[in-house]
Amino acid sequence: MFDLDRLRLLRELAHRGTMTAAAEAFGMTSSAVSQQLATLEREARAKLFERVGRRVRLTAEGTRLAAHAEEILRAVEAAALDLKSSRETPRGRLEIACFPSYAKAYLLPAVIRARKRYPELGVVLHDLEPADSIEAVRSGRCHLAISFAYSLVPRPAVPGLIAEPLLEERVSLAVPPKWRRERDPVSLKRFTDEDWIVGSRGADDFTLAERACAAAGFAPRITHTVDDYDLVLQMVAAGLGIGFVPELGLRAPSAKGVVLRTATGAPLQRRIYALTRSALAGAPLVQALLSELPKS
């Protein structure tokens, strides 16, 4: 019999590639992970790992067991979630990763409605950026993630995960009032000498600005890194910089103090979607929340 926690460590090592990264994912020391995997190797009665310099990599047997571990852990999790919600009323705890602007506008109201319908439904929210939320679902730390991708920064599909589109919104360029007479749409070349504001926690905002400006023939002068859209808009209104803001971000009170323009070229959009593991896609506990989220 294989210990499920050790199989989780093996899966994480296969995904992350290093013992240190696997240890960080579980809040353990590298030494503790090494001991657990050594025990797994004895349980398997096969050589699962080999040293390559100072690193450890999976052998062919280790790779095969990691693939089995993925299937085993998915089945165990699906069974546990199914039993929790197999009765007429979904019950149990649902772990959700989401980013703030969507959580404020749509997720929190959906949670309130779902809990009103199903009083035994427990929901735990985690404020995570897209890359971290996807990793949280993939690793099993969350059941569901609300994530996004910009049209100029697409994300590859993740094996074993299913994405359900929720919302597509326009991304506008927020500029100070001095640009009010600039006609819409506007070429980004007009802003080569401006300071730019991008998010600080994820690379997507930075990449979006770089790619959009590169298409216009210049590199943006990225000066500020700010995550809160209300603060971004206040800074834009004060003339401290310019930046891209999606529609949900424009719900902030400070939106009235800025000028919004559409950049010429390829349309800039942000696509929002729900992501869960394939084994959980139809689970009543997950569907109880998904059914409350608006889709466009």
C-alpha positions as CSV (number, residue, x, y, z in Angstrom):
1,M,0.0,0.0,0.0
2,F,1.2,3.5,-0.9
3,D,0.8,6.4,1.5
4,L,-1.2,9.2,-0.1
5,D,0.8,12.0,1.4
6,R,4.0,10.5,-0.1
7,L,2.3,10.1,-3.5
8,R,1.4,13.8,-3.3
9,L,5.1,14.6,-2.7
10,L,6.1,12.5,-5.6
11,R,3.5,14.2,-7.8
12,E,4.8,17.6,-6.8
13,L,8.4,16.6,-7.4
14,A,7.5,15.4,-10.9
15,H,5.7,18.7,-11.6
16,R,8.2,21.2,-10.0
17,G,11.4,19.4,-10.9
18,T,13.4,19.9,-7.6
19,M,13.2,18.7,-4.1
20,T,13.4,22.3,-2.8
21,A,10.5,23.5,-4.8
22,A,8.4,20.4,-3.8
23,A,9.3,21.1,-0.1
24,E,8.3,24.8,-0.4
25,A,4.9,23.8,-1.9
26,F,4.1,21.8,1.2
27,G,5.8,24.0,3.8
28,M,8.3,21.3,4.6
29,T,12.1,21.1,4.7
30,S,14.0,19.5,1.8
31,S,15.4,16.9,4.3
32,A,11.8,15.9,5.4
33,V,10.7,15.5,1.8
34,S,13.8,13.5,1.0
35,Q,13.1,11.1,3.9
36,Q,9.4,10.7,2.9
37,L,10.4,9.9,-0.7
38,A,13.0,7.5,0.4
39,T,10.3,5.6,2.4
40,L,8.1,5.7,-0.8
41,E,11.0,4.1,-2.8
42,R,11.2,1.3,-0.2
43,E,7.5,0.8,-0.4
44,A,7.6,0.6,-4.2
45,R,10.5,-1.8,-4.1
46,A,11.9,0.0,-7.2
47,K,14.5,2.7,-7.9
48,L,12.4,5.8,-8.3
49,F,15.1,8.5,-8.2
50,E,18.6,9.1,-9.4
51,R,21.2,11.7,-8.6
52,V,22.3,14.1,-11.4
53,G,24.9,16.4,-9.9
54,R,23.3,17.9,-6.8
55,R,19.8,17.4,-8.1
56,V,17.4,14.4,-8.0
57,R,15.4,13.3,-11.0
58,L,12.8,10.6,-11.5
59,T,13.8,7.3,-13.1
60,A,11.5,5.7,-15.7
61,E,9.9,3.8,-12.8
62,G,9.5,7.0,-10.8
63,T,7.9,8.7,-13.8
64,R,5.4,5.9,-14.2
65,L,4.5,5.9,-10.5
66,A,4.1,9.7,-10.6
67,A,1.6,9.2,-13.5
68,H,-0.3,6.6,-11.4
69,A,-0.1,8.9,-8.4
70,E,-1.9,11.6,-10.4
71,E,-4.7,9.3,-11.2
72,I,-5.0,7.8,-7.7
73,L,-5.1,11.2,-6.0
74,R,-7.7,12.5,-8.5
75,A,-9.9,9.5,-7.8
76,V,-9.5,9.8,-4.0
77,E,-10.3,13.5,-4.0
78,A,-13.3,13.0,-6.4
79,A,-14.6,10.3,-4.1
80,A,-14.2,12.4,-1.0
81,L,-15.9,15.4,-2.5
82,D,-18.7,13.2,-4.0
83,L,-19.4,11.6,-0.6
84,K,-19.5,15.0,1.0
85,S,-22.1,16.2,-1.4
86,S,-23.9,13.0,-2.3
87,R,-27.0,13.8,-0.3
88,E,-29.7,15.9,-1.7
89,T,-28.2,19.1,-0.3
90,P,-24.5,19.9,-1.1
91,R,-22.5,20.1,2.0
92,G,-18.8,20.4,2.9
93,R,-16.1,22.9,2.5
94,L,-15.2,24.4,-0.9
95,E,-11.8,26.0,-1.3
96,I,-11.8,28.7,-4.0
97,A,-8.9,30.8,-5.3
98,C,-9.8,34.1,-7.0
99,F,-8.5,37.6,-7.8
100,P,-10.0,40.6,-6.0
101,S,-11.8,42.5,-8.7
102,Y,-13.9,39.5,-9.7
103,A,-14.4,38.4,-6.2
104,K,-15.9,41.8,-5.2
105,A,-18.2,42.0,-8.2
106,Y,-19.4,38.4,-8.8
107,L,-17.9,35.7,-6.5
108,L,-18.9,37.1,-3.2
109,P,-22.6,37.6,-4.3
110,A,-22.5,34.1,-5.7
111,V,-21.2,32.7,-2.5
112,I,-24.0,34.5,-0.5
113,R,-26.6,33.1,-2.8
114,A,-25.2,29.6,-2.7
115,R,-25.0,29.5,1.0
116,K,-28.5,30.8,1.3
117,R,-29.7,27.8,-0.9
118,Y,-27.3,25.3,0.8
119,P,-26.7,26.3,4.5
120,E,-24.3,23.4,4.9
121,L,-22.0,24.6,2.1
122,G,-18.8,26.1,3.5
123,V,-16.7,28.3,1.4
124,V,-13.0,29.4,2.0
125,L,-11.7,32.1,-0.3
126,H,-8.0,32.6,-1.2
127,D,-6.8,35.8,-2.8
128,L,-4.4,34.6,-5.5
129,E,-3.1,35.8,-8.8
130,P,-3.8,33.6,-11.9
131,A,-0.6,31.6,-11.9
132,D,-0.8,30.9,-8.2
133,S,-4.5,30.0,-8.4
134,I,-3.9,27.6,-11.2
135,E,-1.2,26.0,-9.2
136,A,-3.4,25.8,-6.2
137,V,-6.0,23.8,-8.1
138,R,-3.5,21.6,-9.9
139,S,-1.8,20.7,-6.6
140,G,-5.1,20.0,-4.8
141,R,-4.9,22.9,-2.4
142,C,-8.1,24.4,-3.9
143,H,-11.1,22.8,-5.6
144,L,-11.9,25.8,-7.9
145,A,-10.1,28.8,-9.2
146,I,-11.4,31.9,-10.9
147,S,-8.5,33.0,-13.2
148,F,-7.9,35.2,-16.2
149,A,-5.7,35.7,-19.2
150,Y,-5.2,38.7,-21.4
151,S,-5.7,38.4,-25.2
152,L,-2.0,39.3,-25.7
153,V,-0.9,37.0,-22.9
154,P,-2.7,33.7,-23.5
155,R,-2.2,30.7,-21.2
156,P,-1.6,27.1,-22.3
157,A,-4.1,24.5,-21.3
158,V,-3.1,22.6,-18.1
159,P,-3.4,18.8,-18.4
160,G,-6.0,17.4,-16.0
161,L,-7.8,20.8,-15.6
162,I,-11.0,21.9,-17.1
163,A,-11.7,25.6,-17.9
164,E,-15.2,27.1,-18.1
165,P,-15.5,30.6,-19.6
166,L,-17.3,33.1,-17.4
167,L,-16.7,36.6,-18.7
168,E,-14.9,38.6,-21.5
169,E,-14.2,42.2,-20.8
170,R,-12.5,45.1,-22.6
171,V,-9.2,46.4,-21.4
172,S,-8.9,50.3,-21.7
173,L,-6.0,52.6,-21.4
174,A,-6.4,55.0,-18.4
175,V,-4.7,58.4,-19.0
176,P,-4.7,61.7,-17.1
177,P,-7.2,64.5,-17.8
178,K,-4.7,66.4,-20.0
179,W,-5.3,63.8,-22.7
180,R,-9.0,64.5,-22.8
181,R,-8.9,66.0,-26.3
182,E,-7.1,62.9,-27.7
183,R,-9.5,61.2,-30.1
184,D,-10.5,57.5,-29.5
185,P,-9.1,55.1,-30.5
186,V,-5.5,56.3,-29.9
187,S,-2.1,55.0,-31.0
188,L,0.1,53.9,-28.1
189,K,2.9,55.7,-29.8
190,R,1.5,58.9,-28.3
191,F,2.6,57.7,-24.9
192,T,6.2,56.8,-25.4
193,D,7.3,59.4,-22.9
194,E,4.8,58.6,-20.2
195,D,5.4,56.6,-17.0
196,W,3.5,53.3,-16.9
197,I,1.8,51.6,-14.0
198,V,1.5,47.8,-13.9
199,G,0.6,45.2,-11.2
200,S,3.2,44.0,-8.8
201,R,2.2,40.4,-7.9
202,G,1.8,38.9,-11.3
203,A,3.8,39.1,-14.6
204,D,0.7,39.3,-16.8
205,D,0.2,43.1,-16.5
206,F,3.9,43.7,-17.2
207,T,3.8,41.4,-20.2
208,L,0.6,43.0,-21.5
209,A,2.1,46.5,-21.4
210,E,5.3,45.3,-23.0
211,R,3.6,43.4,-25.9
212,A,1.0,46.1,-26.6
213,C,3.7,48.8,-26.7
214,A,6.1,46.6,-28.7
215,A,3.4,46.3,-31.4
216,A,3.4,50.1,-31.5
217,G,7.1,50.2,-31.8
218,F,8.5,51.1,-28.4
219,A,9.2,49.8,-24.9
220,P,7.1,51.2,-22.1
221,R,8.8,53.1,-19.3
222,I,7.4,51.0,-16.4
223,T,7.7,53.1,-13.3
224,H,5.1,52.0,-10.8
225,T,3.9,48.6,-9.6
226,V,0.5,48.7,-8.0
227,D,-2.2,46.1,-7.7
228,D,-5.2,48.0,-6.4
229,Y,-7.1,49.5,-9.3
230,D,-8.6,52.3,-7.2
231,L,-5.1,53.4,-6.3
232,V,-4.0,53.0,-10.0
233,L,-6.8,55.3,-11.1
234,Q,-6.0,57.9,-8.4
235,M,-2.4,57.9,-9.6
236,V,-3.4,58.3,-13.2
237,A,-5.8,61.1,-12.3
238,A,-2.9,62.8,-10.4
239,G,-0.7,62.6,-13.5
240,L,1.7,60.1,-12.1
241,G,1.4,57.6,-15.0
242,I,-0.9,55.7,-17.3
243,G,-2.0,52.1,-17.4
244,F,-4.3,49.4,-18.7
245,V,-7.4,48.8,-16.7
246,P,-10.1,46.1,-17.4
247,E,-13.8,46.8,-17.0
248,L,-14.1,45.4,-13.5
249,G,-11.3,47.7,-12.4
250,L,-13.3,50.7,-13.6
251,R,-15.9,50.0,-11.0
252,A,-13.6,51.8,-8.5
253,P,-14.7,55.2,-7.4
254,S,-11.7,56.9,-8.8
255,A,-12.6,56.0,-12.4
256,K,-14.4,59.3,-12.8
257,G,-11.2,61.2,-12.5
258,V,-9.4,59.6,-15.5
259,V,-9.8,59.6,-19.3
260,L,-10.3,56.2,-20.9
261,R,-9.2,55.4,-24.4
262,T,-9.0,52.3,-26.6
263,A,-5.6,51.4,-28.0
264,T,-5.4,51.0,-31.8
265,G,-4.4,47.6,-33.1
266,A,-5.5,44.2,-31.9
267,P,-8.4,44.4,-29.4
268,L,-7.2,44.2,-25.8
269,Q,-9.4,41.9,-23.7
270,R,-9.3,40.0,-20.4
271,R,-10.9,36.6,-20.5
272,I,-12.1,35.2,-17.1
273,Y,-12.8,31.6,-16.5
274,A,-13.4,29.0,-13.8
275,L,-10.9,26.2,-13.5
276,T,-11.2,22.9,-11.7
277,R,-9.7,19.4,-11.9
278,S,-11.4,17.1,-14.4
279,A,-12.3,14.6,-11.7
280,L,-14.2,17.4,-9.8
281,A,-15.9,19.1,-12.7
282,G,-19.3,17.5,-12.1
283,A,-19.2,17.3,-8.3
284,P,-22.3,18.7,-6.7
285,L,-20.3,20.8,-4.3
286,V,-18.5,22.5,-7.1
287,Q,-21.6,22.9,-9.2
288,A,-23.5,24.5,-6.3
289,L,-21.2,27.5,-6.6
290,L,-20.6,27.5,-10.4
291,S,-24.3,27.6,-11.0
292,E,-24.5,30.9,-9.2
293,L,-21.8,32.6,-11.3
294,P,-22.9,34.8,-14.2
295,K,-21.7,33.7,-17.7
296,S,-21.5,35.8,-20.8
